[in-house]
Amino acid sequence: MDQPSPLTSAVFDECFTHVAGSAGLRAVWQRFAPEVPAQIEPFSFLSSGLLEHLHAALALAPQERLVDLACGRGGPGLWLAARAGAVLTGVDFSPVAVGQAAGRAALFGMAGRAEFVVGDLVGTGLPGTSADAVLCVDALHFAGDKTAGAAEALRILRPGRRLVMTNWQPRIPNDPRLPARRHRDWRRILTDAGFEQVELEARPEWHDFYTGLYRAALDLGDPGEDTSLAVMQREATTGLEYADLLDRVLVTGVRPAVPAVPPGMK
């Protein structure tokens, strides 16, 4: 959450390599959020309640295609696609994450219905109008150009279909107490990218979940040789410093439907 962008795929390759074997991260989730399905192993701040909201917002029908941008190890996208009976394409610029996600598909009953490819937030390599819904969990801020990242999501969506994303946004626009990299206005970013019907929702329980998860990580104390727990604890220190200035948000935007063809031009 607190990292400046852009970051390189090599940084995330190293990160995901450590995450896969982190007993500390598993302990944080087991202690603080045991209701979150264990196989998801989130690399983000998704409570069970927020997962349900994502499921409802995506509004996927069986066999429709969900594209999960910056999918990481794949857990949330796999869970959501399995829940809807959908098929899944996950995209991440970390080859390590893509390999781990592909290896975990069977845990969700998604073997044969999920594929994972290496691609960037602003250049997925996917065909245009190929997705029935696009998901992006806690990641679009990593795009060097956030509007370009949103425009790529728009490009791969079918007309009339929806991007659903989670992130953080200042409670007070352009709050001078926040670093410049946190000055995000997701409604404007999605609108500038061409989305319509952009909606933003913030709930206190979503905010309390991520701050609580940070505190649970700090409560574990000395991480020892657990690199991933150490990184989360460092991130928690900075994240909690600014927590009261930020809202945890769920943002949706719809790709405009194809304009109607005027009479006489069909």
C-alpha positions as CSV (number, residue, x, y, z in Angstrom):
1,M,0.0,0.0,0.0
2,D,2.7,2.5,0.9
3,Q,5.2,1.8,-1.8
4,P,5.9,4.5,-4.4
5,S,5.2,3.5,-8.0
6,P,6.3,2.3,-10.4
7,L,8.0,-0.8,-8.9
8,T,9.8,-3.4,-11.0
9,S,8.7,-7.0,-11.6
10,A,12.0,-8.2,-10.0
11,V,11.0,-6.6,-6.7
12,F,7.7,-8.4,-6.8
13,D,9.3,-11.7,-7.9
14,E,11.4,-11.6,-4.7
15,C,8.4,-10.6,-2.7
16,F,6.2,-13.4,-3.9
17,T,9.1,-15.9,-3.5
18,H,9.2,-15.1,0.3
19,V,5.4,-14.8,0.7
20,A,4.8,-18.4,-0.3
21,G,6.8,-19.7,2.6
22,S,5.9,-17.1,5.2
23,A,4.5,-18.6,8.4
24,G,4.3,-15.1,9.9
25,L,1.8,-13.9,7.3
26,R,-0.3,-17.0,7.7
27,A,-0.3,-16.4,11.5
28,V,-1.5,-12.8,11.0
29,W,-4.5,-14.0,9.0
30,Q,-5.3,-16.9,11.2
31,R,-5.3,-14.8,14.3
32,F,-7.0,-11.7,13.0
33,A,-9.3,-13.0,10.2
34,P,-9.9,-16.7,10.5
35,E,-13.2,-16.4,8.7
36,V,-11.4,-15.6,5.4
37,P,-11.0,-18.9,3.4
38,A,-7.5,-20.1,4.1
39,Q,-6.8,-21.1,0.6
40,I,-7.1,-17.5,-0.6
41,E,-3.9,-16.5,1.2
42,P,-4.5,-12.9,0.4
43,F,-1.7,-10.5,-0.4
44,S,-4.1,-7.6,0.1
45,F,-6.6,-6.4,2.6
46,L,-9.8,-8.3,1.8
47,S,-12.2,-9.1,4.6
48,S,-14.8,-11.8,4.1
49,G,-17.4,-8.9,3.9
50,L,-15.5,-7.1,1.2
51,L,-15.1,-10.3,-0.8
52,E,-18.9,-10.6,-0.8
53,H,-19.2,-7.0,-2.0
54,L,-16.8,-7.7,-4.8
55,H,-18.8,-10.8,-5.8
56,A,-22.0,-8.8,-5.9
57,A,-20.4,-5.9,-7.8
58,L,-18.8,-8.1,-10.5
59,A,-22.2,-9.6,-11.2
60,L,-20.7,-12.5,-13.1
61,A,-22.8,-15.3,-14.7
62,P,-21.6,-18.8,-15.1
63,Q,-19.0,-19.2,-17.9
64,E,-18.4,-15.5,-18.2
65,R,-14.8,-14.3,-18.1
66,L,-13.3,-12.5,-15.2
67,V,-9.9,-10.7,-15.8
68,D,-7.9,-10.1,-12.6
69,L,-5.4,-7.4,-13.1
70,A,-2.3,-7.5,-10.9
71,C,-3.5,-10.9,-9.8
72,G,-0.5,-11.8,-7.6
73,R,-0.8,-15.4,-6.3
74,G,-4.3,-15.5,-7.6
75,G,-6.3,-16.2,-4.5
76,P,-9.1,-13.5,-4.6
77,G,-9.7,-13.8,-8.3
78,L,-9.8,-17.6,-8.1
79,W,-12.2,-17.5,-5.2
80,L,-14.5,-15.0,-6.9
81,A,-14.5,-16.8,-10.3
82,A,-15.2,-20.2,-8.6
83,R,-18.0,-18.6,-6.6
84,A,-19.6,-17.3,-9.8
85,G,-18.9,-20.4,-11.9
86,A,-16.9,-18.1,-14.2
87,V,-13.6,-18.6,-16.1
88,L,-10.6,-16.6,-15.1
89,T,-7.7,-14.9,-16.7
90,G,-5.1,-13.5,-14.2
91,V,-2.5,-11.0,-15.3
92,D,0.6,-9.9,-13.4
93,F,4.0,-8.6,-14.3
94,S,5.7,-10.9,-11.9
95,P,6.5,-14.3,-13.5
96,V,6.9,-15.8,-10.0
97,A,3.4,-14.7,-9.1
98,V,1.9,-16.0,-12.3
99,G,3.6,-19.4,-11.8
100,Q,2.3,-19.6,-8.2
101,A,-1.2,-18.6,-9.2
102,A,-1.4,-21.3,-11.9
103,G,-0.2,-23.9,-9.4
104,R,-2.9,-22.9,-7.0
105,A,-5.9,-23.0,-9.3
106,A,-6.8,-26.6,-8.4
107,L,-7.3,-25.6,-4.7
108,F,-10.4,-23.7,-5.9
109,G,-11.7,-26.3,-8.3
110,M,-10.5,-24.0,-11.1
111,A,-8.2,-26.3,-13.0
112,G,-9.0,-26.0,-16.6
113,R,-11.0,-22.8,-16.1
114,A,-8.2,-20.4,-15.1
115,E,-5.2,-19.1,-17.0
116,F,-2.5,-16.8,-15.8
117,V,-0.3,-14.6,-18.1
118,V,2.6,-12.2,-17.6
119,G,1.5,-8.6,-18.5
120,D,1.5,-5.1,-17.3
121,L,-1.3,-2.9,-15.8
122,V,-1.0,-0.6,-18.8
123,G,-0.3,-3.4,-21.4
124,T,-2.0,-6.7,-20.6
125,G,-1.6,-8.2,-24.0
126,L,-5.2,-9.4,-23.9
127,P,-7.6,-9.0,-26.8
128,G,-9.9,-6.0,-26.7
129,T,-13.5,-6.5,-25.5
130,S,-12.7,-10.0,-24.2
131,A,-13.7,-9.6,-20.5
132,D,-17.1,-9.7,-18.9
133,A,-15.7,-8.1,-15.8
134,V,-12.3,-6.8,-14.6
135,L,-11.1,-7.0,-11.1
136,C,-8.1,-5.0,-9.6
137,V,-7.5,-5.5,-5.9
138,D,-5.2,-2.9,-4.1
139,A,-3.0,-2.5,-7.2
140,L,-3.9,0.2,-9.7
141,H,-1.9,2.7,-7.8
142,F,1.2,0.8,-8.8
143,A,0.7,1.8,-12.5
144,G,3.1,4.5,-13.5
145,D,0.2,6.2,-15.2
146,K,-3.0,5.4,-13.3
147,T,-5.3,6.7,-16.0
148,A,-3.5,4.6,-18.6
149,G,-4.0,1.6,-16.3
150,A,-7.7,2.3,-16.1
151,A,-7.9,2.8,-19.9
152,E,-6.4,-0.7,-20.4
153,A,-9.1,-2.1,-18.2
154,L,-11.7,-0.3,-20.3
155,R,-10.1,-1.6,-23.5
156,I,-10.4,-5.3,-22.5
157,L,-14.0,-5.0,-21.2
158,R,-17.0,-5.7,-23.3
159,P,-19.3,-2.7,-23.7
160,G,-21.7,-2.2,-20.8
161,R,-19.5,-4.3,-18.5
162,R,-17.7,-3.3,-15.3
163,L,-14.4,-2.7,-13.6
164,V,-14.4,-3.4,-9.9
165,M,-11.4,-2.3,-7.8
166,T,-10.3,-1.7,-4.3
167,N,-7.8,0.9,-3.1
168,W,-7.4,3.9,-0.8
169,Q,-8.3,7.5,-1.2
170,P,-7.7,10.7,0.9
171,R,-10.7,11.6,3.0
172,I,-9.9,15.3,2.3
173,P,-8.9,15.9,-1.4
174,N,-5.3,17.0,-1.7
175,D,-4.8,16.7,2.0
176,P,-1.4,18.4,2.6
177,R,-0.7,16.0,5.5
178,L,-0.4,13.1,3.0
179,P,2.6,12.4,0.7
180,A,1.9,13.4,-2.9
181,R,1.8,9.8,-4.1
182,R,-1.3,9.3,-2.0
183,H,-3.3,12.1,-3.6
184,R,-5.6,9.9,-5.6
185,D,-9.0,10.7,-7.0
186,W,-10.3,7.4,-8.4
187,R,-13.6,8.8,-9.6
188,R,-11.7,11.3,-11.8
189,I,-9.1,8.7,-12.9
190,L,-11.7,6.3,-14.1
191,T,-13.8,9.1,-15.7
192,D,-10.8,10.4,-17.5
193,A,-10.1,6.9,-18.8
194,G,-13.5,6.8,-20.4
195,F,-15.6,4.9,-17.8
196,E,-19.2,6.0,-17.0
197,Q,-21.4,5.4,-14.0
198,V,-18.3,5.6,-11.7
199,E,-19.3,4.9,-8.1
200,L,-17.2,4.9,-5.0
201,E,-18.1,3.4,-1.7
202,A,-16.2,3.6,1.6
203,R,-17.2,1.7,4.8
204,P,-15.8,2.0,8.3
205,E,-15.5,-1.8,8.7
206,W,-13.3,-2.0,5.5
207,H,-11.0,0.7,7.0
208,D,-10.9,-1.0,10.4
209,F,-10.0,-4.3,8.8
210,Y,-6.8,-3.1,7.2
211,T,-5.7,-1.2,10.2
212,G,-6.5,-4.2,12.4
213,L,-4.5,-6.5,10.1
214,Y,-1.5,-4.1,10.4
215,R,-1.8,-4.1,14.2
216,A,-2.0,-7.9,14.3
217,A,1.3,-8.0,12.3
218,L,3.0,-5.7,14.8
219,D,1.6,-7.7,17.7
220,L,3.6,-10.8,16.5
221,G,6.8,-9.0,17.5
222,D,10.2,-10.0,16.2
223,P,9.8,-11.5,12.7
224,G,13.1,-13.3,12.9
225,E,14.1,-14.5,9.5
226,D,10.5,-14.2,8.1
227,T,11.2,-11.5,5.4
228,S,7.5,-11.1,4.5
229,L,6.4,-10.5,8.0
230,A,9.2,-8.0,8.5
231,V,8.2,-6.1,5.4
232,M,4.5,-6.0,6.5
233,Q,5.6,-4.7,9.9
234,R,7.6,-1.9,8.3
235,E,4.7,-1.1,6.0
236,A,2.3,-1.2,9.0
237,T,4.3,1.5,10.8
238,T,3.9,3.9,7.9
239,G,0.4,2.8,7.0
240,L,-1.0,3.4,10.5
241,E,0.6,6.8,10.6
242,Y,-1.7,8.0,7.7
243,A,-4.6,5.6,8.3
244,D,-7.0,8.3,9.8
245,L,-6.5,10.4,6.7
246,L,-7.5,7.7,4.2
247,D,-10.7,5.9,3.2
248,R,-10.7,2.3,2.1
249,V,-12.7,2.3,-1.1
250,L,-14.5,0.0,-3.5
251,V,-14.7,1.7,-6.9
252,T,-16.8,0.6,-9.9
253,G,-17.0,1.9,-13.4
254,V,-18.8,0.8,-16.6
255,R,-17.5,0.7,-20.1
256,P,-20.0,2.7,-22.2
257,A,-22.3,0.6,-24.4
258,V,-21.8,0.7,-28.1
259,P,-23.7,3.7,-29.5
260,A,-26.9,2.9,-31.2
261,V,-26.7,2.9,-35.0
262,P,-28.9,5.7,-36.4
263,P,-31.9,4.6,-38.6
264,G,-30.9,4.3,-42.3
265,M,-27.3,3.5,-41.5
266,K,-27.7,-0.2,-40.6
